[in-house]
Amino acid sequence: MSLKGLAFAVNEVIQIAGIVTCIIFIIFLWKGYYFDIGIKVEEGREERSAITIGNILLSSPRLAYEEDGRIQRAILDSSKISSVSANDLIQEVCYPNTKYKIEIKNLRTGQTWEIKPDLTNYEFKYEKSFPISIKMNDQIDFGIMKVKLYHYKPPEEESSRHQGGREGI
């Protein structure tokens, strides 16, 4: 008789283990799906911001080559690139708590330009590249423009004060 009770107890243990395993599996599926969606939405927002900034700068009169008073989209003028400042570009487009750095490289000559604001208290978030042409003197070369997004990150002192205030609650 004791063996029948033992067999019944082992069967119950297997059923309970199966039910617990199923519950844990469902929880992991839900958590993984939830975090996956959150990450994709955040990255999608940053990608859209970088694309918007890049498209505006490709047609910006502060960077683009002009011929007969008409802006030539995606053909950047090397003399304008050399003389433009980050503050000039921020007047073209900006997002709250976000700054961007522009890197432009002439692929034939290897010459590079970097247009960046002060990035103190900002951390890198996303980068998007755009194929461009660069007008240098009477020649047009192929190039690449990288738009790098940076988001505001509060200084450590400020974060510590806020965390300390929460411990007493």
C-alpha positions as CSV (number, residue, x, y, z in Angstrom):
1,M,0.0,0.0,0.0
2,S,2.8,2.4,0.8
3,L,4.1,2.2,-2.8
4,K,0.7,3.2,-4.2
5,G,0.8,6.4,-2.0
6,L,4.3,7.1,-3.1
7,A,3.4,6.7,-6.8
8,F,0.5,9.1,-6.2
9,A,2.7,11.7,-4.5
10,V,5.3,11.6,-7.3
11,N,2.5,12.1,-9.8
12,E,1.3,15.2,-7.9
13,V,4.8,16.6,-7.7
14,I,5.3,16.2,-11.4
15,Q,1.9,18.0,-12.1
16,I,2.7,20.8,-9.7
17,A,6.2,21.2,-11.2
18,G,4.7,21.3,-14.7
19,I,2.1,24.0,-13.7
20,V,4.9,26.1,-12.0
21,T,7.1,25.8,-15.1
22,C,4.2,26.9,-17.3
23,I,3.5,29.9,-15.1
24,I,7.2,30.9,-15.1
25,F,7.4,30.5,-18.9
26,I,4.4,32.7,-19.4
27,I,5.8,35.4,-17.1
28,F,9.2,35.4,-19.0
29,L,7.4,35.6,-22.3
30,W,5.3,38.6,-21.2
31,K,8.3,40.4,-19.7
32,G,10.5,39.7,-22.7
33,Y,7.8,40.9,-25.1
34,Y,7.1,44.0,-23.0
35,F,10.8,45.1,-22.8
36,D,11.4,44.3,-26.5
37,I,8.5,46.7,-27.5
38,G,9.8,49.4,-25.2
39,I,13.3,49.3,-26.6
40,K,12.0,49.3,-30.2
41,V,9.7,52.3,-29.6
42,E,12.5,54.3,-28.0
43,E,15.0,53.5,-30.7
44,G,12.4,54.3,-33.4
45,R,11.8,57.7,-31.9
46,E,15.5,58.5,-31.9
47,E,15.9,57.2,-35.5
48,R,13.0,59.4,-36.7
49,S,14.6,62.4,-34.9
50,A,18.0,61.8,-36.6
51,I,16.4,61.3,-40.0
52,T,14.4,64.6,-39.6
53,I,17.5,66.5,-38.5
54,G,19.5,65.0,-41.4
55,N,16.9,65.8,-44.0
56,I,16.5,69.4,-42.8
57,L,20.3,69.9,-42.9
58,L,20.6,68.4,-46.4
59,S,18.5,71.3,-47.6
60,S,19.7,74.0,-45.2
61,P,20.9,77.2,-46.8
62,R,23.6,77.3,-44.1
63,L,25.2,74.1,-45.6
64,A,23.8,73.4,-49.1
65,Y,25.3,74.5,-52.4
66,E,23.3,77.2,-54.2
67,E,23.3,77.6,-58.0
68,D,21.3,80.4,-59.6
69,G,19.7,81.2,-56.2
70,R,18.3,77.6,-55.9
71,I,19.4,75.2,-53.2
72,Q,20.9,72.0,-54.5
73,R,19.6,69.3,-52.0
74,A,22.3,66.9,-50.6
75,I,25.1,68.9,-52.3
76,L,27.0,70.6,-49.5
77,D,29.3,73.6,-50.0
78,S,32.7,73.1,-48.4
79,S,33.1,76.8,-47.7
80,K,29.8,76.9,-45.9
81,I,30.6,73.8,-43.9
82,S,33.9,75.4,-42.8
83,S,32.2,78.6,-41.6
84,V,29.0,77.3,-40.0
85,S,28.7,77.0,-36.2
86,A,26.7,74.6,-34.1
87,N,24.5,77.5,-32.9
88,D,23.6,78.3,-36.5
89,L,22.4,74.8,-37.1
90,I,20.4,74.6,-33.9
91,Q,18.4,77.5,-35.3
92,E,17.4,75.2,-38.2
93,V,16.1,72.3,-36.0
94,C,16.2,71.2,-32.4
95,Y,14.4,68.8,-30.0
96,P,13.9,69.3,-26.2
97,N,16.8,67.9,-24.1
98,T,18.6,66.8,-27.3
99,K,21.7,68.1,-29.0
100,Y,23.4,66.8,-32.1
101,K,26.8,66.6,-33.6
102,I,27.4,66.6,-37.3
103,E,30.4,64.8,-38.9
104,I,31.0,65.3,-42.6
105,K,33.6,63.4,-44.6
106,N,34.8,63.8,-48.1
107,L,35.4,60.3,-49.3
108,R,37.8,61.1,-52.1
109,T,40.2,63.4,-50.1
110,G,39.5,62.2,-46.6
111,Q,38.9,65.7,-45.3
112,T,36.5,65.8,-42.4
113,W,34.5,68.6,-40.7
114,E,32.9,68.3,-37.3
115,I,30.2,70.7,-36.1
116,K,29.3,70.1,-32.5
117,P,27.9,72.1,-29.6
118,D,29.0,71.8,-26.0
119,L,28.0,68.3,-25.0
120,T,28.6,68.6,-21.2
121,N,26.0,66.6,-19.4
122,Y,24.8,64.9,-22.6
123,E,25.2,61.2,-23.5
124,F,25.3,59.6,-26.9
125,K,22.1,57.9,-28.0
126,Y,21.9,57.3,-31.8
127,E,23.8,57.8,-35.1
128,K,22.4,58.0,-38.6
129,S,24.5,58.4,-41.8
130,F,23.4,60.1,-45.0
131,P,25.1,59.9,-48.5
132,I,26.0,63.4,-49.8
133,S,28.0,65.3,-52.4
134,I,30.5,68.0,-51.4
135,K,31.2,70.9,-53.7
136,M,34.9,71.9,-53.4
137,N,36.1,74.6,-55.8
138,D,34.8,73.4,-59.2
139,Q,34.7,69.7,-58.3
140,I,31.9,67.6,-56.7
141,D,33.0,64.7,-54.5
142,F,31.1,62.0,-52.8
143,G,30.8,62.2,-49.0
144,I,29.0,61.0,-46.0
145,M,27.2,63.0,-43.3
146,K,26.7,61.5,-39.8
147,V,24.1,62.9,-37.4
148,K,24.8,61.9,-33.8
149,L,22.1,62.5,-31.2
150,Y,22.9,63.2,-27.6
151,H,20.3,63.3,-24.8
152,Y,20.6,65.4,-21.6
153,K,21.8,63.5,-18.6
154,P,21.5,65.3,-15.2
155,P,24.8,65.7,-13.3
156,E,25.4,63.0,-10.6
157,E,25.0,65.5,-7.7
158,E,21.5,66.3,-8.7
159,S,20.6,62.6,-9.1
160,S,22.0,61.8,-5.7
161,R,19.9,64.4,-4.0
162,H,16.7,63.1,-5.6
163,Q,17.5,59.5,-4.6
164,G,18.3,60.6,-1.1
165,G,14.9,62.3,-0.8
166,R,13.1,59.0,-1.8
167,E,14.7,56.9,0.9
168,G,12.9,58.7,3.6
169,I,9.5,58.1,2.0
